[in-house]
Amino acid sequence: MSSILLSIQNNVAFITLNRPDKLNAFNGEMSLLLQGKLDECASLHEVRAVHLSGAGKGFSAGQDLAEVVDPAGPGLEKILSEYYNPIVTRIRNMPKPVLAAVGGVAAGAGANIALCCDIVVASQSASFLQAFSKIGLIPDSGGTWFLPRLVGWQKASALAMLGERISAAEAERIGMIYKVYPDDELSGASMALAAGLAQMPTKALGLIKHALNASFTNSLEAQLALEDTLQQRAGSTRDYREGVKAFMEKRLPTFTGE
Ligand code: T3D
């Protein structure tokens, strides 16, 4: 069985991290496979939202530590530049929403791959852990970039340095994730969210992502100019015309992602 599964239903691509006996820890093969599936999702027109989850009881325990102690394994430099960084940039640059459904522990790179998604939901029993400092590393896979933006400098420092495991409820409370659901409701709720996203104006959602990606490094003036440019693009879509027409006709819009 492949360590990454992909199925597409009703315009949603379901990607599953699939090494459940290893808590979906990433090895090189799995990282490269995930990159390939993300490319597929980005290029397939029928895919209008991506749902990322883990098989079994974890989301992902991050790097498979058995691989890093293997003398024949990849070195640290390769692990970041060839495995994790391209995953994070693919998720952030994909012009479609990516939702992470965290149904168990998300640790190390596993946590930060979840946190780089556009919307993160979790089950009540899920947990998040910047495991890096426990083994003498620093948060990677964008952790030092996303964490302060999500939860502020103080919480980010504490989470990164202490490496404490925090509950999904705490992650929601501090703004690290969007929402927590009871364990038996996560799957249905996250699929419904992804299904809803897949019926929305896909190009506008991609442009929202583009604007948010730039917002923390732009000046206000630069961000206003970017909004202006991107709004012109959104305004030239079929979905914008349909949204306004449907509003005027007092009916629900039918968006096609065009
Ligand atoms: O050089 C580099 O490493 C560069 C790469 C950096 C990116 C990274 O992601 S670094 C961070 C790597 N991840 C970790 O350090 C997390 C290590 N795991 C844990 O701290 C705990 O396992 C968890 C908090 C994730 C879960 O705890 P718990 O009590 O729910 O489960 P467990 O019993 O510890 O783990 C279950 C099994 O999964 C266990 O195997 P066993 O004893 O049943 O055969 C455990 O060894 C295995 N496992 C968990 N995490 C990993 C792992 N095996 C390999 N790699 C792992 N990361």
Boltz pocket constraint, residues with backbone or C-beta under 6 A from the ligand:
constraints:
  - pocket:
      binder: B
      contacts: [[A, 21], [A, 22], [A, 23], [A, 25], [A, 60], [A, 61], [A, 62], [A, 63], [A, 64], [A, 65], [A, 66], [A, 68], [A, 76], [A, 79], [A, 105], [A, 107], [A, 108], [A, 109], [A, 110], [A, 129], [A, 131], [A, 132], [A, 135], [A, 137], [A, 140]]
      max_distance: 6.0
